[in-house]
Amino acid sequence: MENTINITVIDREGTSHDLEAPTDMNMNMMELCKSAELPVEGTCGGMAMCASCHMYIESDHELHEASEDEENMLDQAFFVEGNSRLGCQIHLADDLDGLVVRLAPVGE
């Protein structure tokens, strides 16, 4: 199908979900996960003001640099690793075909 890419999301139980993602709807990873009914909250609605869509980039894709707002939010998140990103800040585009992400554990 045109304007779609394939993305793998590994949930918190270790199960892989292969998703087809549209690249022509201005969606981000948080919205894709929510549409697939994966346990991503997106409490702030995609404004990089919470970390409820925290995920780890598991593939070798080059992503745009995290914004200052995203970096500040990750500084306050639990279980941050070097490959941590906020799903709401990863916009679906053709160059992300084959992206693999793992949902971060929920902080207490």
C-alpha positions as CSV (number, residue, x, y, z in Angstrom):
1,M,0.0,0.0,0.0
2,E,1.3,3.5,-0.8
3,N,2.2,5.9,1.9
4,T,2.7,3.2,4.5
5,I,5.7,1.9,6.3
6,N,6.2,-1.2,8.6
7,I,7.1,-0.6,12.2
8,T,7.6,-3.1,15.0
9,V,6.6,-2.2,18.5
10,I,7.7,-4.5,21.4
11,D,5.3,-4.2,24.3
12,R,6.2,-4.3,28.0
13,E,5.7,-8.1,28.1
14,G,8.1,-8.6,25.2
15,T,5.5,-9.3,22.5
16,S,6.3,-7.9,19.1
17,H,3.5,-6.1,17.1
18,D,4.1,-5.6,13.4
19,L,2.2,-2.5,12.4
20,E,1.5,-0.8,9.1
21,A,1.9,2.9,9.6
22,P,0.5,5.7,7.3
23,T,3.0,8.4,6.4
24,D,0.5,10.8,4.8
25,M,-1.6,11.5,7.9
26,N,0.9,13.5,10.0
27,M,0.8,10.8,12.8
28,N,3.5,10.1,15.4
29,M,4.5,7.0,17.2
30,M,2.3,7.7,20.2
31,E,-0.8,8.0,18.0
32,L,0.2,4.8,16.1
33,C,0.5,2.8,19.3
34,K,-2.8,4.2,20.6
35,S,-4.5,3.3,17.4
36,A,-3.2,-0.3,17.7
37,E,-4.5,-0.4,21.3
38,L,-1.0,-0.7,22.8
39,P,-0.6,0.5,26.3
40,V,0.7,4.1,25.5
41,E,-1.2,6.8,27.3
42,G,-0.2,10.1,25.7
43,T,-1.6,12.0,28.6
44,C,-0.5,15.4,27.3
45,G,-1.9,14.8,23.9
46,G,1.5,14.8,22.2
47,M,2.9,18.1,23.5
48,A,6.1,16.6,25.1
49,M,4.8,17.5,28.5
50,C,4.6,14.1,30.0
51,A,6.6,10.9,29.5
52,S,3.6,8.4,29.1
53,C,4.8,7.6,25.5
54,H,8.4,6.9,26.5
55,M,10.0,4.3,24.3
56,Y,13.3,3.0,23.3
57,I,14.6,3.0,19.7
58,E,15.9,-0.6,19.1
59,S,16.8,-0.3,15.4
60,D,19.6,1.7,13.8
61,H,17.4,4.5,12.3
62,E,18.6,8.0,12.4
63,L,16.0,10.2,14.1
64,H,16.0,14.0,14.2
65,E,17.6,15.4,17.3
66,A,15.4,15.6,20.4
67,S,14.0,19.1,21.1
68,E,14.8,20.9,24.3
69,D,11.3,20.2,25.5
70,E,11.7,16.5,24.8
71,E,15.1,16.4,26.5
72,N,13.7,18.2,29.6
73,M,10.8,15.7,29.8
74,L,13.1,12.7,29.5
75,D,15.3,14.2,32.3
76,Q,12.2,13.7,34.5
77,A,11.2,10.3,33.3
78,F,11.9,6.9,34.8
79,F,14.1,4.2,33.2
80,V,15.8,6.6,30.7
81,E,18.4,5.0,28.5
82,G,20.6,6.3,25.7
83,N,18.0,5.3,23.1
84,S,15.0,6.8,24.9
85,R,12.6,9.0,23.0
86,L,9.1,10.3,23.4
87,G,6.8,8.6,20.9
88,C,4.8,11.8,20.4
89,Q,8.0,13.4,19.0
90,I,8.7,10.7,16.4
91,H,6.7,11.6,13.3
92,L,6.0,8.8,10.9
93,A,7.9,9.3,7.6
94,D,9.1,7.1,4.8
95,D,12.6,6.9,6.1
96,L,11.4,5.2,9.3
97,D,10.3,2.0,7.4
98,G,11.5,-1.0,9.5
99,L,11.7,1.0,12.7
100,V,11.7,-1.1,15.9
101,V,10.8,0.4,19.2
102,R,10.3,-1.1,22.7
103,L,7.8,0.5,25.2
104,A,9.5,1.7,28.3
105,P,8.4,0.4,31.7
106,V,5.9,2.5,33.5
107,G,7.4,4.5,36.4
108,E,6.0,4.5,39.9
